[in-house]
């Protein structure tokens, strides 16, 4: 085999390894579900999925509107276990946008979350995204 062909073959195999084509399910999966706090659907928040396993290379999130969220497969998550962070900002205590030349948070203004820290900053929430596509999740927060 010529040196050029060998180099091309090596580059192709290397690209496959880097892209993860050897993994059991390298494709992203849609994730959807509901979020309630004290049995009431969260009206306007966010949900974020952070890989629990460093081998899982995707994180993602979505808006929560009227207690529902949806991440389409195109922007979905790879199978694996995730930490889940849910934020529900208090609309009455959300600071105004920073003034010109002021960095966000510079003035000491802080967004107040209606959820306890154990659901966001110090999250205890976990979820598993499955390769079989059954990724309808329910978070019933107390």
Secondary structure in CASP SS format (residue, H / E / C, confidence):
PFRMAT SS
TARGET T0000
AUTHOR 0000-0000-0000
METHOD secondary structure of the structure
MODEL  1
X C 1.00
X C 1.00
X H 1.00
X H 1.00
X H 1.00
X H 1.00
X H 1.00
X H 1.00
X H 1.00
X H 1.00
X H 1.00
X H 1.00
X H 1.00
X H 1.00
X H 1.00
X H 1.00
X H 1.00
X H 1.00
X H 1.00
X C 1.00
X C 1.00
X C 1.00
X C 1.00
X C 1.00
X C 1.00
X C 1.00
X C 1.00
X C 1.00
X E 1.00
X C 1.00
X E 1.00
X E 1.00
X E 1.00
X E 1.00
X E 1.00
X E 1.00
X E 1.00
X C 1.00
X C 1.00
X E 1.00
X E 1.00
X C 1.00
X C 1.00
X E 1.00
X E 1.00
X E 1.00
X E 1.00
X E 1.00
X E 1.00
X E 1.00
X E 1.00
X C 1.00
X C 1.00
X C 1.00
X C 1.00
X C 1.00
X C 1.00
X C 1.00
X C 1.00
X E 1.00
X E 1.00
X E 1.00
X E 1.00
X E 1.00
X E 1.00
X C 1.00
X C 1.00
X E 1.00
X E 1.00
X E 1.00
X E 1.00
X C 1.00
X H 1.00
X H 1.00
X H 1.00
X C 1.00
X E 1.00
X C 1.00
X C 1.00
X E 1.00
X E 1.00
X E 1.00
X E 1.00
X E 1.00
X E 1.00
X E 1.00
X E 1.00
X C 1.00
X E 1.00
X C 1.00
X C 1.00
X C 1.00
X C 1.00
X C 1.00
X C 1.00
X C 1.00
X C 1.00
X C 1.00
X C 1.00
X C 1.00
X C 1.00
X C 1.00
X C 1.00
X C 1.00
X C 1.00
X C 1.00
X C 1.00
X C 1.00
X C 1.00
X C 1.00
X C 1.00
X C 1.00
X E 1.00
X C 1.00
X C 1.00
X C 1.00
X H 1.00
X H 1.00
X H 1.00
X C 1.00
X C 1.00
X C 1.00
X C 1.00
X C 1.00
X E 1.00
X E 1.00
X E 1.00
X E 1.00
X E 1.00
X C 1.00
X C 1.00
X C 1.00
X C 1.00
X C 1.00
X C 1.00
X E 1.00
X E 1.00
X E 1.00
X E 1.00
X E 1.00
X E 1.00
X C 1.00
END
